Amino acid sequence: MNVTPDSDERGRTEVFRRGPAQWLVDNIELLPKGRALDVAMGKGRNAIFLAGSGFDVEGVDISNEAVAASLESARNAGVVIKAQVADLEGNEYRIAAGAYDLIICFDYLQRSLLPDIKAGLKPGGMVVYETYIVGQDQFGRPRNPEHLLKHNELLNMFRDFRCLRYREGLVEEDKVKASIVAQNVACV
């Protein structure tokens, strides 16, 4: 379901205040231009950055308010993104197979979605993924072990891809994360 934005001043300003994820900014030159998908996009800070960098961006999130805020923020930034509301854990949304040059996911962990993310990439396509790992619970949320990667888990999830960049550990003074940029080498 596509939504039209409503006026959420707080959502718009948060997107611009926070800006895109630093891991995405630091690795933008590695990424193939083309069709991109932002999984669990929130208020669209990364989708807007990609659109401004020349990507054709789609995003999906469970929150109607977040998607509406992302569309409004994109319009204010002078870029176009497509966004839809969908429950990634339900059966209503599937990532189209072989459809994307780039799939990104930040601060969201749904292990069952990994096969769909991999299958959604074209040969040579790339994934940029960053989320919390064990140890984050000493600094704050998330604390639930089901929402925290184990050490090297993200690296192992993309073992069949070509790993271009990887890091794990304290990335900010209160954020313990794993981050990867990896390329689908199947049939390249």
C-alpha positions as CSV (number, residue, x, y, z in Angstrom):
1,M,0.0,0.0,0.0
2,N,1.4,3.4,-1.0
3,V,0.8,6.3,1.3
4,T,0.6,10.0,0.9
5,P,2.5,12.1,3.4
6,D,0.8,14.1,6.1
7,S,2.5,17.0,7.9
8,D,4.7,15.5,10.6
9,E,7.2,18.3,11.4
10,R,9.0,16.3,14.0
11,G,9.6,13.4,11.5
12,R,10.9,15.7,8.8
13,T,13.3,17.5,11.1
14,E,14.6,14.3,12.6
15,V,15.6,13.0,9.1
16,F,17.6,16.1,8.4
17,R,19.1,16.3,11.9
18,R,20.3,12.7,12.0
19,G,21.4,12.5,8.4
20,P,22.3,9.2,6.7
21,A,24.1,6.4,8.5
22,Q,27.9,7.1,8.5
23,W,28.6,3.5,7.3
24,L,26.5,4.2,4.2
25,V,28.2,7.6,3.6
26,D,31.6,6.1,4.0
27,N,31.0,3.4,1.4
28,I,28.8,5.1,-1.2
29,E,31.6,5.1,-3.8
30,L,31.6,1.3,-3.8
31,L,27.9,0.9,-4.5
32,P,26.5,0.2,-8.0
33,K,24.1,2.9,-9.2
34,G,20.6,1.7,-10.1
35,R,17.6,0.4,-8.3
36,A,17.9,0.4,-4.5
37,L,15.7,-1.0,-1.7
38,D,15.8,0.3,1.9
39,V,14.5,-2.4,4.2
40,A,12.9,-1.1,7.4
41,M,13.5,2.4,6.2
42,G,12.1,4.3,9.2
43,K,11.8,8.0,8.3
44,G,13.9,7.6,5.2
45,R,17.2,9.2,6.1
46,N,19.2,6.6,4.1
47,A,16.7,6.4,1.3
48,I,16.8,10.2,0.8
49,F,20.6,10.1,0.8
50,L,20.7,7.4,-1.8
51,A,18.1,9.3,-4.0
52,G,20.3,12.4,-3.8
53,S,23.3,10.3,-4.8
54,G,21.6,9.2,-8.0
55,F,19.9,5.9,-7.0
56,D,16.3,4.9,-7.9
57,V,15.1,4.2,-4.4
58,E,12.3,2.2,-2.9
59,G,11.7,1.7,0.8
60,V,9.5,-0.3,3.0
61,D,8.6,0.0,6.7
62,I,5.8,-1.2,9.0
63,S,5.0,2.4,10.3
64,N,2.5,4.4,8.3
65,E,3.8,7.5,10.1
66,A,7.4,6.8,9.3
67,V,6.7,6.2,5.6
68,A,4.6,9.4,5.4
69,A,7.4,11.3,7.0
70,S,10.0,9.9,4.6
71,L,7.9,10.9,1.6
72,E,7.5,14.4,2.9
73,S,11.2,14.7,3.8
74,A,12.1,13.5,0.3
75,R,9.9,16.1,-1.3
76,N,11.5,18.8,0.9
77,A,15.0,17.6,-0.1
78,G,14.0,17.7,-3.8
79,V,14.4,14.0,-4.4
80,V,11.9,11.2,-5.3
81,I,11.6,8.0,-3.4
82,K,8.9,5.3,-3.6
83,A,7.8,4.0,-0.2
84,Q,5.3,1.6,1.1
85,V,3.9,0.4,4.4
86,A,4.2,-3.3,4.9
87,D,4.9,-5.8,7.7
88,L,8.2,-7.5,6.8
89,E,7.4,-10.3,9.3
90,G,4.1,-11.1,7.7
91,N,3.3,-12.6,4.3
92,E,2.0,-9.4,2.7
93,Y,5.4,-8.2,1.4
94,R,8.1,-10.0,-0.5
95,I,11.3,-8.7,-2.0
96,A,11.2,-9.3,-5.7
97,A,13.9,-11.8,-6.8
98,G,16.8,-10.4,-8.8
99,A,15.3,-6.9,-8.8
100,Y,17.8,-4.7,-7.1
101,D,21.3,-3.4,-7.6
102,L,21.5,-2.4,-4.0
103,I,19.7,-3.4,-0.8
104,I,20.4,-1.6,2.5
105,C,19.2,-2.4,6.0
106,F,20.1,-0.4,9.1
107,D,19.3,-1.0,12.8
108,Y,16.9,-3.8,12.0
109,L,17.3,-7.5,12.5
110,Q,15.0,-10.2,11.1
111,R,17.1,-13.2,10.4
112,S,14.3,-14.9,8.4
113,L,14.5,-12.0,5.9
114,L,18.2,-12.7,4.9
115,P,17.4,-15.2,2.2
116,D,15.0,-12.7,0.5
117,I,17.5,-9.9,0.7
118,K,20.1,-12.1,-1.0
119,A,17.7,-13.3,-3.6
120,G,16.5,-9.8,-4.2
121,L,19.9,-8.7,-5.6
122,K,20.9,-8.9,-9.2
123,P,24.2,-10.6,-10.0
124,G,26.9,-8.2,-8.9
125,G,24.4,-6.3,-6.7
126,M,25.4,-5.3,-3.2
127,V,24.1,-5.3,0.2
128,V,24.9,-2.7,2.9
129,Y,23.8,-4.0,6.3
130,E,24.4,-2.6,9.8
131,T,22.7,-3.5,13.1
132,Y,23.4,-4.1,16.7
133,I,25.4,-6.9,18.2
134,V,25.8,-8.5,21.7
135,G,27.3,-5.9,24.0
136,Q,24.8,-3.2,23.0
137,D,22.7,-4.1,26.0
138,Q,25.2,-2.4,28.3
139,F,24.5,0.9,26.6
140,G,20.8,0.7,26.0
141,R,18.4,-0.6,23.4
142,P,18.0,-3.1,21.9
143,R,18.5,-5.5,24.8
144,N,16.6,-8.5,23.7
145,P,19.2,-11.2,22.5
146,E,16.9,-12.0,19.6
147,H,17.5,-8.5,18.3
148,L,21.3,-8.6,18.7
149,L,23.7,-10.4,16.3
150,K,26.3,-12.6,17.8
151,H,30.0,-12.0,17.1
152,N,30.8,-12.7,13.4
153,E,27.1,-13.6,12.7
154,L,26.6,-10.9,10.1
155,L,29.9,-11.9,8.3
156,N,28.8,-15.5,8.3
157,M,25.3,-14.6,7.0
158,F,27.0,-13.3,3.9
159,R,29.7,-16.0,3.6
160,D,28.5,-16.8,0.1
161,F,29.0,-13.1,-1.0
162,R,32.2,-11.2,-1.6
163,C,32.9,-9.2,1.5
164,L,34.2,-5.8,0.5
165,R,34.2,-4.1,4.0
166,Y,33.3,-5.4,7.5
167,R,33.6,-4.0,11.0
168,E,32.3,-5.1,14.3
169,G,32.4,-3.5,17.8
170,L,31.9,-0.1,19.3
171,V,31.2,2.3,16.4
172,E,30.0,5.3,18.5
173,E,30.3,5.9,22.2
174,D,27.1,4.1,22.9
175,K,26.5,1.8,19.9
176,V,27.9,-1.7,19.4
177,K,27.3,-2.9,15.9
178,A,28.3,-5.1,13.0
179,S,28.5,-3.5,9.5
180,I,29.1,-5.1,6.1
181,V,29.3,-4.2,2.5
182,A,29.1,-7.4,0.4
183,Q,28.6,-8.2,-3.3
184,N,26.4,-11.0,-4.8
185,V,28.9,-12.9,-6.9
186,A,26.4,-15.5,-8.2
187,C,26.6,-15.7,-12.0
188,V,28.7,-12.5,-12.2
